Amino acid sequence: MIDFPRGREVVLGIGAGIAAYKSCDLLRRLQDQGFLVTVVPTPSSLNFVGRATWEALSGREVKSEVWEGTQAVSHVALAEKADLLLIAPATADLIAKLASGRADDLLTTTALATTAPVIVVPAMHPGMYLNLATQSNIETLRARGITVLEPDYGRLTGKDSGIGRFPETSRIIEAVNGISGTEGRLVGKKVVITAGGTVEAIDPVRFIGNRSSGRQGLAIAFEALREGADVTLICAQTEEFLLEGIKRIDVTSAVEMQESLKAELKGADALVMAAAVADARPVSKSAEKIGKATYKTIELTENPDLLAEAAREKLTHQVFVGFAAETGAGIRERGLKKLHSKGVDLLYVTDVSGGKVFGEELTTGSLLNKRGESWDFVSIDKFELGRKIIGEIAKEMEMTNG
């Protein structure tokens, strides 16, 4: 099972303030940014927004007490899973508990147990916020490395007005993106990614295939999700993986992948063709296992060139990325030829001599673009390459769409 790195899991803590209803929108905007969100409300906060609402919006089970699901040790599991703990809104009482290290519900025990970054978003009456006790508690949290946002000025409950208003969602998202290292550059964009090696059946037990593990395509899908993209992953044969938040389409052969691509590219903003598609397939598949005595030759026919075929239908706003696995001398030159012959915006060419790169965590190669720019990589993590490719896609979109 491929173990995806940290960066996308947000635990959203909800304090017992009227501003809790505003965190419903915050949750949605976090999801738009590509984050996976688990909501942990304090028991009292459920008087403002109920458990059913949080579960419906997050698509995940919601707990508020340590004693719910004790076999899983919920606070420890959440603390270890979290890449970021965001507490919004945070009441004066909740801030006081955090400052004193109290842990009497699931949210406060998780806050005490986690090593992930913590953002606290105060929202309360001006008098409570400006009280010396609250200000002292906030300074204590900041001294411990916790990010505490300043609340906004404005209308609060009833006729009250002043500092203490829940900040605008955009300001909270900006803080989350800053700490998580993402920018949400692909929010609202659909990215189609192919991954893995196609399998072309000879008979019920034999096939033509390749050594692709799908790791690079999966890494790119992960990075696209982190930037807020709506990701469709068309998977041929890959290592086992779990990547929550994607639309997954499983295929076997090149022809099956071709059909899925035609359907998915209609509304896509970008295509990353990271799959290793077999160049040929048997003319016919035997319904029965071919006996050794008759297993002499296999008649092959060429598979369609899926990337070139898709590029012929490419729309002006779409960004296409190709991959080329090469061996021997002149790899970069062959990559440049393929970049232009395939009609793509970017192409990554890698040296797979001796079977290297396939199934490994590192990759070596060159990323080329249609304007003559290039970036060379030597033994870098495939997720690092994924981040670079997604970054270049975002730049291409910005230049194309103004």
N, C-alpha and C positions, 0 to 999 in steps of 0.2 A: 504494500500500500504506500503510495507516494505521500510523504509528510510535508504538507505545505507550510511555508514559513509564517512567522507572526505578521500581523499588520491589519487584520480586517475585523476582528471580534471586539465589539463595543458592548460593555455592560452599562445600561442606562438606568441609573438610580433615580427614583422619584420620591421627593419629600412631600410632606403633608401640607401643601399650600395650594391656594386657589389657582396659581399659575401652572399646576400640574396638567391642566387641559391643553396648555400650549405645547407641552412636550409630545403630544400626539403628532403635531406637525413636525417637530424636531426629529422624531423617530422616522417619519417618512422621508425627510430630507437626508438623514443619515443613510437610509437604504438607497436613495437616489445616488449617493456618492459611492456606492459599492460596499458599504459596511454591513456586516451581519450583526443584528442587535438582539440582545437578551435584556428584557426589562425586569428590574428588581424594585418594586415599590415598597415603601415602608407600610406596615399594616394600617396606619392612620390615613395614609394617602389614598387608600382604596375608597375612602368616603368621598373623594373628589372625582377620581376616574377609576372605574372598576376593573377587576382582573380580566373579565371577558373582552373588554375593549383592547387592553394591552396584548392579549393573546391573539386577537383577530388582526391587529395591526402588525405585530412582529412575526406571526406565524410560528411562535414558540411558546412552550409552557412557561407560565409565570408563577413564581413563588415569592413569598414575602417573609416567611418564618424559617428559622434554622431547622425546625422540627418537621418540615415537609420534605419527604424523601431522604430521611436520615441515612439510608444505606449508601447513598452516593456522596455523603458529606458535602452538601450543596455549596457551602461557603468556600470550602477549599477548592472544589471543582471549578467554580466560577472565578475564583481568584487566579487559578493557574491558567484558565482558558482566556481570560481577558487580556487584550492588547491595550485596552484603554478603559478606565472607569470614569464615566461622565455622570455627575450627580446634578440633575436639573429638573425641577427647582430644588435648591437647598434652603431649608428653613433655618431660623436662628437656633432652634433646638437641635436640629440635625448637625449644624456646624459645631455646636457646643459638644455634641457627642464625639464627632470626629476629632476635635481638638484634644479632648480628654482621653481618647482611646477607648471609649465605651463600645461595647459590642453586644447589643441586646436584640437584634433582629438580623435578617439575612443580609440586608444592605450594609449595615455597620460592621458585621463580622467579615464580609467580603472585603470591605475597605481596609480593614485591619490586616487581612491576610495577603492581599495582593501586592505584587512588586511592579505592577504595570503603572504607567503614568495616570494621574488622577486630575480631573478638571472638576471644579466645584462652581456652580452657578447660583449665587444667592438671589432670592426673591422674597421680599417681605415688606412690612410697613416701614416707612422711613425712620420712625422712632426706634424700632427694633434694630434696624440695620446700623444706625449711627450710635447706638448704645455702646458704651466703652467695653462692655463684656463681649459683645459680638465683634467689635473691631479688634479686640485683643485675640479672640479665637481665630479670626481670619489671618492675622499676622503670624500666629502660631502655625497655621496650615501652610502659609507661604514659606515660612522658615524651614519647613520640612520638605520643600520641593514641590508642593501641590500648587497647581495653577488655580487661582481664584479670580474669576472675571468680575469686573465692576458691574453692578446692575445699572440699568438705564434710569433716566428721570422720566416722569410722566404720571398718567392717571393710574391709580391702583384700585383696590376694592372700594366700592361706595364712592364717597366724595374725596377720598384721600388722594393726594398727589405729592410727588417728590421722588427722591432716590429710593430705589428698591424694586423698581419694575423689572420683570423678566426681560432679559435682552432679546433683541431681534434674532430670529433663528440663524440668519446669515452670519452674524457675529460669532455665534457659538460654533457653527460649522467651520468658520475660518480658523478658530482655535483648535478644533479637532484635526483639521487637515494639516495645520502647522506642526502639531505634535506627532501625528501619524506619518508625516512625510509624503502625503499625497496632496494633489491639487484639484482633483475632480475635473480633469481636463477633458474627459470623454462623457460627461453627464449628458444624457439624452441621445447618445450615439449608439447605434447597433454595430457590433463588431462580430464578424463570422470568422471562426478559426478552425482549421482542420488539424488533426493530430494523429500520430500513430502510423503504422504500416498497413497497407491494404493486403488482403489475403485473396488469392485467386485459386479457386478449387480445381483440382485435377480429378479427384474422385472423393468418396466420402471421408477418406483419412489423410490424403496428401494434398499439398497446396504449394503454390508459388508465393513466396513472401520475402520479407527483408528483416533486418535486425533493429528496425526503429522501435524505441520504447514509448514514444509519444511525450517524453519528458519536456522537450522544448516547447511544443505546442501547449501543453498544460501550464507551463510557466508563463507563457504569454497570456493565456486566458486569465490566470490569477492576477497578473499585473493590470490587465484591462479592467477587471472587476474592481480593483483597488482605485482606479481612476474614474469609476462610476459608470462604465459602459454597460449596456445591455448585451450580454455575451451569449452567442450560440456556438457551441463546441461540437463539431462533427468528428466523431471518434471512430477510427479504424481500430486495429489491434494496438492496445496500449498496456502499460502496467496498470494494476488496480489503483484507483484513486477515488477520492471523495472531495468534490469541489462544490460546496453549496453556493447557490445563487446563479448558476448558469442554466441555460437550456441545453440539455445534452441529447444528441442524436447519435445512436450507435449504428455503424455500417460495417460491412465486411469487405466488399470489393470496390474497385475503382468505379464501376458503373453505378453502384449504389451511392457512392459519394458524389458522383456527378449529378444524380437525381436530387439529392439533398441540397447541393450547392445551388442548383437552378431555382429551387423553391425559396431558399433562405436569402439569396443575394438581392432579391427584388426590393427589399426595404432596408438593405444594409448600407452603412456608411464606410465600412472598411472590411477587407478580406485579408487574412493572414494564412497563406497556404503552407503550413508547416508539416503537413502529412507527407510521408514517403509513399508515393503512389507507384505501384508496380507498373513497369513499362509495357508489359505484355501479359496476356492471359491465355489459357488453353482455348482452342477453337470450340471444343465441346467438353462437357464434364461427364464423366462416366457415372452412371447411377450405382454401379457396383465397384468394389475395390478391384483395381486392375492387378491381375496376377503377375508374379515375377517373370514368368515365362514370356508374357506378352508385353511387358513393360519395357519397350525398346526406344520408342520416340514419342515426343509430345509435339503436336502441331500447335503453334502459337499464332495469336493475332495481336496487333498493337492496341494498347489501351488508349483512350482519348487523353489528350493533354489538357487536364482540367483547368490549369491556370491560364493557359493561352486561350482556351475556349471562353472562360469567364471574362478575360480581358477584352475580348472582342465585343462584349456587351457592356463594358465598363462605362458608367456614367461620369460626367465631369466632376461631380463632387465626391466620388468614391476614391478611396486610397487603397491600393493593392500592394501586398508584400509577398514576394516569392522566396523560396528556399532552393538552394542547389547544393547537392552533396557531390564533391568531386575528388578525384585521386590523381596523383602524379604532378608533373610540372605544369605551369601556366594556369593554375587554378583561378587566380584573380582575373586574368584576361578572359577566360571562359565565363566567369561570373558576369563580367561587363557585357559580353555578348548576349547572355541570357536575359540580363536586365532589360535590354532594348528589344530583343526578339519577342519576349513574353509580353511586353507592353505594361510593365509594372512600375510603381513609383520607387520601391525599395526592394533590394534583394540581398539575402544573406547567403554567402558562399562559404562552405566549410570543407576542410580536408578530412576525408574519412578513410584515408589509406590505412590498411591493416585493421579495419573495423572500428577505429577509435571514434569517439563522440557518441555512437549509438549506445544507449543504456547508461551513459555516464552522467555525472552531475555537472561536469565542466565542458566547455566548448571552446574551440579555436577557429577563427575565421574572420571574414571581412563583411561589413555591412555597407552596401553601396546605394547611392540614390541617383535619380535621373539627372540631377544637376551637376554630377561629377564629384560630389562629396563622398568621402569614405571614412570608415572607422575600423581599425584593426584590433582584434581581441586575441589574447593568448591565455588559454586556460582560465577563462572566467566562468563564474557560476551561471547556469542557464537562466536563473531568475534575473541576474544582472543584465544579461542580453535582452531578456523580455522587457525589462524596464526601459532600456534604450530604444527598442523597437516601438514600444507604445508611446514613448516620448516623441519619436520622429513622426509617428502617425498623427499625433496631436498637432505637431508643427505643420505637417502637410495640409491637414484640414483647415488650420488657421489661414494658411497662405491661399488655399484654393477658394475658401468661402469668405475671405476677407475679414 
